Amino acid sequence: MKRLLLLAPVAALAAGCSGGADQIQPGQWETTIQFTSIDIPGAPPGAAEQMRQMMGQPQTRSECITPEQAANPAGNLANPGGDSGDCEFSEQTFAGGAIRMRGTCTPAGQGTVQMSMEGTYTATTMQADITSEVTPPAGAGTNGGPQAIRMSGTFSSRRTGDCPAS
């Protein structure tokens, strides 16, 4: 399974966590996601260990959050990076310094990803625990392959300064 498939929904959650009544500051933000527990029932031991090593590494990216994005986190969440809105969220709480989000993404032909994020934020930082369960498309988990992949870890983001000039 591609690394991006597993991280994209978490990035969608992260993109959505950028505003509300106690709005974050626009600017350059650095985000790190690290999975600390990865359970892959049904996967061959070598394949499971290889995936744990790959996914267990911290993934850091930097992006510019515009004033419009900081003011409209729900828009970012429903349409992260301009992708089609393949995610639906049953909970999107981002207020009073608390983050609680739950959603399901169904990337075309890639199965289903259920995820949650719970944490805290300030105008310049965000910290959260994340969980994700990836279920392969129908029929893909048969033939001795993994039935689902369950992961949990941490998300942290901090404002590092102003966005670079265009």
Buried (B, 14 or more C-beta within 10 A) or exposed (E): BEEEBBBBBBBBBBBBBBBBEEBBBBBBBBBEBBBEEBBBEBBEEEEBEEBBEEBBEEBEEEBEBEEEBBBBBBBBBBBBEEBEEBBEBEEBEBEEEBBBBBBBBBBEEBBBBBBBBBBEBEEEEBBBBBBBBBBBEEEBBEEEBBEBBBBBBBBBBBBEEEBEEE
